[in-house]
Amino acid sequence: MRDEFGSWVSFIVPPYKKKYKLPVLCLLTFVANIVLYYAFTIDKSDYSPFLPPSREIDEWWKYISSMFLHIDEIHLWMNLSMLLLVGIPFEVIHGSVRWIIVSFVGGVTGILYEQALFHMDGRSYLLGSSVAVYSLGGSYLSTLLLNYNQMGKVFVLLSCLSLIILIFQTVVDSTIIRTGRVAHIAHTSSFLQGFLVNGVVGVNIVNERLDTILFFLCLISSFTLILASLPLFLLQPI
């Protein structure tokens, strides 16, 4: 089955990769989000970081668990549809390990910056898989910039389509829906971190010297982005 799947994918996106994998992790994440929403009645605030941040109650694991929780059905299905759109092609091409690294490092970074730089009226909390979606979206941009000549035409089209839809969704949230509870800072930070992390784990351009330079530039920038958010967070009141 795997060989047949690889042959089908290689027909669509030659010759960027020689081996392709089933998007198992993306689909499991999709199912987990649905099960957690419909099968369990939980207080979501117990599993999500707060706005404004609280160093007393924002345990580290909440930055992960919050990516699997959603406020309502609209929030759930909008995020899950985008997760499938950007997550499946990414995991098929790059594999599950890279999928985890890009989505979760970018997601946590986005939540940190939303806490550090934005305050809503009253106490609220952050949740939703959109930070992982935007992180994967940022990875498509770095893939396009670094590996355009090695990518198949359909994969280039899918990458561009994913970026356009993410931008369109952001514009709609800001102008038409105009909801004050969209975490734009988290989305932007996740997108930037996804761009950088993908540059670290996925640089494979032809020029080896340039490849090495870009690797270290992306690595240093990624660590700097994370470290810069921590003092901002620590300056906030408990």
Order of alpha helices (4+ residues) and beta strands (2+ residues): alpha-alpha-beta-alpha-alpha-alpha-beta-alpha-alpha-alpha-alpha
